[in-house]
Amino acid sequence: MTVTTDFDPNAPLLDVDDVVIEYETRADGRLVAVDGVSFTVGRDETFGLVGESGCGKSTVAKAVLGLLPRNGHVTGGEIRYRGVDVASIDREQLNEIRWEHVSLISQGAMNALNPVHRISTQIVEAIQAHRDASKDDARERVGELFELVGLDPERMDDYPHQFSGGMKQRAYIAMALALEPDLIVADEPTTALDVIVQDQILKRINELKDQLDVSMLLISHDISVIAETCDRMGVMYSGHMMEHGDIKSLFRNPYNPYTLGLQNAFPTLFGEQKALVSIPGNPPDIAERPSGCQFAGRCPFATDRCLEAHPEVEQVGEDHFSACYRHDIIEDMRRRAPEQETWTERRTGPAEREEVADD
């Protein structure tokens, strides 16, 4: 039996449902890297996952493709591609989905190409692994892909070291598109590129998305990249989904203090130019996570209740969800969040911060 016969035509393209991912370590035992994360990616849609380094977003991306390291395991929930739980199928079935239906633009894609093989050889190998194609037909497809991503087809027999960083990135995007997948997982696709090349790559990704009707799960720590590229987004922090939904709703009316903090850290091209405001402190150590809201230790609006348990995700708009106990004072949080004093005020206990927030 093949996986393709089991696809549900009515299911979302990707449905991440209450997923828990753990790592086995010698020093600290089992560590929870992702805790109860849920989101969906629809057809012809780009969904962005944003958050600080170590929040678990790349772990989610690896789990979608079955690429977790040996000590990583999905221990709760399901990751369903068109209704098929990719976390529970065998390797042969998973290989049928990978590249044919779901492909990857990996983090550090510039170093993902094999330096001792010509770029054309590497893409031809990917095509022939899944399709009954002759070498000549596969090479013809490589030429088409190079034109598609804005590379000269005459350069397809070059080695990776003969390409610039931006050209390598485009070549890897070409490889990801080789079999016309429905979903591309792009993990930090502009990492290590200068801002000019980043802009070129992002524009090309947007053009290809519209031209080919492909969906994308885009992972980034840069909220401005997500804003420029995505239709919907999720904000992760310390293994939890803090807020997710329609991109316009999240940017115009954020409900979560962490989202407000992320927005403060990036400049705006419109309106009054203000000094950037950073979030003090660091995310909690994965081995020593607090029992309450994961963001409480850095949140200027936290109360004693926030220390009891991490809040459940609740619906706050038509396609807008947030995990926070303080939705009742959202207007006050939005008003005060852009001020540096809000984040740098004397760090007392949550109870005292509650009195300040309720003034």
N, C-alpha and C positions, 0 to 999 in steps of 0.2 A: 504493500500500500504506500502511495506517495502522499506527501504533505499537501500538494496542490489540490487534490480531490477533496480535502477537508476544509478548505478556505470557506469562510462565511461571507457571502457577498454583501450582507447587510451590516456586518460588524465594522467598527472603526478601523482605519488602517493600522493604527497602533494604539493599544489600550494598556496602560501601566496602572495596575489596580492594587493599591494598598501593599506595595512591594517592600519587603525587608531584605537587605543584603548584609551578610556578615563575613568577616575575615577571621580565619583561624591563625593565631600568632603564638609563638613559643613564649614570649615574654609576658603577654597580657591575656592570653586565652582568646575567647571569642569576642570580637569587637563589632559593634553594629555601625556600619558605614552609611546605610540608608534605612530609614525607619518610617514605614507606612506611607510611602510616596505614591500619589495617584495623579494621572493626567492622561489625556488622549491627543492623538494627532489625526486629523481628518484628511481626506483626500484633497490634493492640490492645496495643501496648507503647510506653512512653516511654523513650527512651535519652537520657541527658544527657552533654554534653561540657563539661568544666570545665578551667580553667587560667588562668594570668595573662594579662593583655593582651599581644597579639602572639604568642601560642603557635600560632596557625593555626586555631583552632576556627571563627571566622567565615569564613575562607577556605574551609574544608570545606563550610560551610553554603551559601555562594554557588556553589560548584562543583556541589553536588547539584542546584541549580536552574538551572545554566547561566548564572549571573549574575556570573561573574568579570569584572573590567575587561578592556579590550582587551589589556593587557600581561600578563594572567594566563592560564596554560595548564596543563591536566592533561597532564603529560608521561610519566606512568607509572601502571600499575594501571588499574582500572576502577571506575566508580560505577554500579552496576546497580540500577534500579528495577524490581522484579518481573521480573528477568532481562534487561532492556534497558539497555545501556550508554548513559547519558544524556550522557556526555562525547564520544561519537563520532557521535551522530545529528545530522541537519540541523536548522535553525532551525524549520521547519514542524512537524517531528515533536516537537521539544522543546516548542513552544507547545501541542501537543495534550496533553502531560503536565502542563505547568504550570497551576496553578489548578484544572484538572479533576481531577487525581489527586494532585498535590503543591502545596500552597500555602505562603505565607510570612507570618509575623509578623516584620517586619524590626526590626533594631536602631534605636532612635529612632522607633518607630512613631507616636509623637505628632506627629512632623513629616512623616510619610509621606503623610498625607492632603492632597489639593490644597486650598489655602485659598480658592480662588475658586469652588469647586463645592460644592453641597450634598452632604452625606454620602450621602444616598439615591441621588443621581445617580451617584456613584462606584461604589457597589455594584451598581446596575442595569447600569452599563456592563460591569462584570466578568461579570455573569450573561449578558447578551446577546452578549458576545463568544464564549461557548462553547455557549450553549443557544439553541434556536429558541423564545424566549419573548417574548411581547408586553410592552410597557412596564408594563401594569397587572399582569400576572402577576409580573413581576420586582419591582415595588414591593410586591406582597403578600408575596413572599419576603423582602424587606428587613424588613418589619414582623415577620415570624416570627423572623428572625435577631435583631432588637433584643430581642424578648422572651426569646429563648434566652440571650443574654449579660447580661440584667438591665438593659436600657435601655428607656425609655418609647418605644413606637413613634411616639407623637405628635411626638417630637423628631427623627425621621429626616430631615426636610427642613431641619434646622438646618445652619449652616456649621460647620466645625471649630473656629473661634475661639469659638463659643458653648458648647463642651464643655470640661469640666475635663480634666486629664491622664488621670485614670483612666477617664473616659467615652470619650476618644479611643482609649485602649487597647482598651476593650471594643468600640468600633465597628470597629477594625481586626481584632479577633478575629472579629467578625461577618462581615467581608469574607472572611477566610481560610476560613470555614466555608460560604460561599455556595453552593458547588457540591458540598458533601459529599465532600471529598477523603479519600483513605485515609491520607495522611501530611501533617502540618503541620511545617514547619521554623520553629521559634521562636527567633530570634536575640536574646538578652537582652530578653525580653518585658516585664521590669519595670524597665528602665533609666530613671532620672530620676524614678521615682515614690517617694513617701515610704513608710515601712515599713508603715503601715496599709493603704494602697492596694495595695502589693505583695502583702500577705497576701490581700486580697480577690481580686486578679487570679489569684493562684496557686490559690486554692480554686476559683475559677470554672473555670479551665483543667482542674483535676482532675475536677470534676463533668462538664464537657463531654466529656472523654476517656472517662469511664465510660458516659455517656449515649449517645454517638454511636459508640462503638467505633472511635475514630480513633487512629492512632499518631502519635507526635511525636518529632522530634529537637530537643531543647532545649539551647540554647547558653547558658552562663553562666560568669562568673568567680567566682560565689558558690556554694561547695560546699554551703551550707545549703539553698539553693534546689533544687539537684539532689537532695539527700537527701529533701526534702519531696515532690518531684514525680515522681521517676523510678523505673523498675523496674530498669534497668541503667545503667551509666555508664562513661565513658572519661575518663581524666586525661591531658591533653596538656601538653607542655612543649617549647618551642623547635622546634615543627614535628613532634615525635615523639609517639607514643602510649606513655605510660609504664606505664599499668595500665588494664585494663578488665575488665568482667564484671558479675556480679550485685551490686546495690547493697548488700545486706546483708553479703555477703562482703567487699566492699571497705571498708566502714566498720568492720566488726567485726574483720577480720583483714587490714589492708593489708600488702602485701609491698614496696611501693616507697617509698624515703625521701622522694620528692617528695610522694606522697600523705600520708605521715605529717606532713610539714611543713605541708601545706594544712589538715589537720585541726586542727593546733595553733593556727592563726590565727583560728579561729572558736569562740565560746563555746558551752558546753553548758548545756542547761536542767536536766539531771539530774546527780546525784552531786555530788562535791566541786567547788566553783568555784575554778579556778586562773587565774593570770595568763596572758594570751594570749602565745604564743611565735611570733615572726615568723621568716621565713627571711632571713638576711642576704644582701646583694648583689642583683644584678639578672640577669635572663636574658641570655644572650649575644646580641650584635648579629647580626642575620640575615646581614649581609655578612661577618662574621668569626667564624663558628661554630667551636668547637674540633673536633678530629678524634675525640675520645673521647666518652664519655657526656656528653650535653649538660648534665646536672645536676651533673657532677663538681666544678665550680668552687665550688658552694654546698653540696655535700653533706658532712656531717661524717663519713660512713662511707666516703668514696671511698678507693681504693687506686691504686697505679701502674697496675694492669691497667685501671682505669676510664678512663685517659687514652689507651688504645690505640685503641679503637673503641667506637661506641655499641652497647650490648648488644641482642641479639635478644629479641623478645617470646617468653616461654615460658609454658606452662601450669603454674599453681601450685595450682589447685583445679578443681572440677567445671565451673564457669563463671567462671574467674578466671585472668587472664593478667597478667604483669608483665615489664618490661624492666629487669633489674638483675643485676649480678654478685654481689651480696651476700645472696642468698636464704638462704645457709647460716647466716647470723647473724641471721635475722629476729627471733627472740625478743629478742635483745639490742638490736636497733634499735627495736623497739616499746617496750621498757623505758626506753631512754634518750631517745627522741625527744621526749617531753613536757617534758623539762628544758631550761630556758633555756641552761644551761651547755653542753649538747651542741652548740648552734648558734653559741654565741659564744666557744667555747674558742679558744685561740691558733691562728690560721690558718697552720699549717705545711704541709709537703708531704704528698701522699697517703700516702706510705710510713709516715710517722710517725703519721698518723691511723689507719692500718691496725693498728699496734701497740696503740694505745689501744682501738680497737674490739674487738680480740681478747682483751683482758685479761679 
